[in-house]
Amino acid sequence: MSPKLLIADDETGIVEIVSSYFQGLGYQTITAADGEQVLSKVSCDPDLILLDITMPGLDGLSVCERIREYVACPILFLTARVESQDKIKGFQAGGDDYVVKPFDLEELGARVEAHLRREQRRQFSGNVRFFGELAVDYTARTVTVGRKSVNFSRREFDIIELLSSHEGQVFDRERMYECIWGYDGGGNSDTIMEHIRKIRIKLSAFGLEHLIGTVWGCGYKWNT
């Protein structure tokens, strides 16, 4: 799904230009002309908010203070103010960045993309482990080597997840089967051998078949 931006500014021309620019990049945009409208529209769950400081009624700083406890997305202030004290107030209110008017649309787009990428990294931090060139993303359930995706079946990934998240620990076939299929699984532990064989074939294309080691008479483990 494309990112959703809430754009708030009392200057209609700026809102139209900025909204049109980001729509052209594939973003969804919601617009507001003052602080009260921001409060009423923030429930749309935006991925990022572009917030003018000098709006009538509730200004951008007040709006940011009101919503920050309930909104985790990045908030970028749009402002003509450039004094350091103004920036400090904005950061203290909960803002993440300043974009000074007049601004270049491409620079604004780059700043927005950078903040959204940072948010994605935060969401998935701790859910990815790296083993040299190979990365296992436990949230997305994907395996990549460098920039190339390696396709594994559901059960193959389950085995990779079990072994790689317990690096160096030996699992016998019976225990692996119980962990992945459960006690009520309709097969038997011999199926583990076949899945391991298929995983190694796919990893061997990158010279990484050694990551799953066999401990003879005991079972399998994840090597580094």
N, C-alpha and C positions, 0 to 999 in steps of 0.2 A: 504494500500500500504506500502511496506517495506521502511524503511528509506534509504536515498541516501547520500553516503559519497563521498566527493572529497578528494583524497589522493595525496599529492604532496611532492615528495622527489627526489633528483637527484641520490640517491642510488637505482638502479634497484632492488636489492635483497630485500631491505626493503619494497619497494612498492609492490612487488609480494607477500611477506609473509603477510603483513598487509591486502592487498586486499583479498587474499585467506582466511584469518582468518575471516574477516567480511562477506564475501560471504557465508562461512560455517554457519554463524549465521543468514543468511537470508537477509543481507543488499544488496543494490545495490551499486556498487563502480565505480567511474570514476577516472582515474589516470592521473597525470601530472608529468613531469620530470624537469620542471623549471618554473620560475615565469611567463614567457610569455604564457606558456601552461595553467597555472592557469587562467590568464586573459581571455583566449579564451574559457575555458571550464566552467567558473563560471556561465554562462547563463543557465546551466543545472538545476539550482535552487536546490543546495544541501541542505540537512537538517543539515549538519555539515561538516566542512573542517578540515582536518589534514594537517598542513602546516609546512614543514621543513624550518628552518631559513636560513641555509647556502647553498642556491641553487645558481648556477652560474647565472650571469646577474642580473636580479631582485631578490633580496633575499626575504625571507619570510616576514620580517618586512615591506619592501617597498610594497610588494604585498598586505599585510593586510591594510596598509594605503590607498592604491589605491581603494580597493574594499569595505572597511568597510562602507562607506556612502551608498552603494547600496545593501549590503548583510547583512541581519539581523541574519543569523544563527550563532551558536557558531563556533569560530575558535580556534583550539587547536594547539599550536606550538610543533613541534618535534625538539628537539635540544640537543646538547651535552653541551651547555653552562649552567652553574649553578650559575653564579655570580648574586647577587641581582640586580645590575644595569642593567644587561641584561634582567632580568624578568620585571623590571620597564619599560624598553623601549618597551617590548612586550605588556604589558598591555596598555601603552600609545598609541601604534599603533592600538589598538582595539582588541587584543587577549583576550580570555576568560580563558585560562589555559595553563600550560606548562607540557609536558611529556618529561622527560629527557632520552636520549639514554645512554646505552642500556635499553630498557624497557621490561617489562613483558607483553605479549599479553593479558592475562586475566585482568591485571590491566588497560591496555589501553581500553579494551572492557568495563570494568566497568565504567571508566571515561566517555566514549562516551555515554553509556546508561544513566548515571546520568545527563549529559548535555541535552540529548534529552528529558528526563522526565521533566526537569526544563522548557524547552521550551514549552512542552505541557501544563504544569501548567500555564505558562504565557498566552498562547493563550486562555485558558478557564477560567482564573481568572475573577471573576465578573459575570460569567454566571451560577454559581452554588450557590444554597442556601441550607443551612442545617437546618433541623428541628428535633433536636435530632438525632436519628439514620437514619432518612430519608433524602435523598439528591435529589434535583430536578435540573437536568442539562438542562437549557433552550436552550443551543446550540445543544446538542446531542439529546434533547427531550427524555430524559430517567429519570426514577425514580428508585432509589435503596434504600434498607433498609439494612444497614451494607454492606455486599458484594453481596447481592442477588438482582437481577433485578426484578422489578415488571412490568409486561406487561400491558400497557394501550393502548386503541385504540386512533386514532388521536383526536377525539372529547373529549374523556376522558382526554387526556393530555392537550388539549386546556383549559378545565375547571380548571384543577389543576394549569396550568400556570397563568390563570387569577386571581384565588383566592389567590394563594401563593405569587404572586408578588405584591399583594395589601393586605398584612396581616392585619387582623382585620377589613377590610372594608366590609360592607354589600352590596351584590348585589342582587337585586330582579331578578326573573326568566326572565322577559322581557328584562332587561338590559343585562343579561348574554347571552341570545339568540342573541340579536343584536350584541354584541361584538364578538361572536364566529361564528355565521352563517351569520351575516350581515342583513341588512334591507330587502334584497330580498330572504332570506331563505325560502324554500318551506314548512317548518313545522310550529310548534308553540312552545311556551315556555314550554309546558307540557313535551317535550322531555328532558328538563333539569333535571326534577325529576328522570327520568329513568337512565340518565347518572350518576347522583349523587349516586343513589342506587348502581349501578355497581361499582363505584369507592370505595364506603364505604365497599362493600363486599371484594374487593381486599385488601384494607388497614386493614380490620379486621383480616386478617390472621396474621398480625403482631401487633395486638392490637392498631392500629393507626387510627381507624375510626373516632375518636374524632377530627382529624385535620380539617375535614369539618363540621362546626357547622351549625345548623338550627336556624335562628332567626325568631320565629313564627310570621307570618303575614307580614314579611319583605323580607326574602330571605336567602341567605347563606353567610358564611364568613369562612376564613381560621384561625384556632386557632393554638396556639403554646403550 
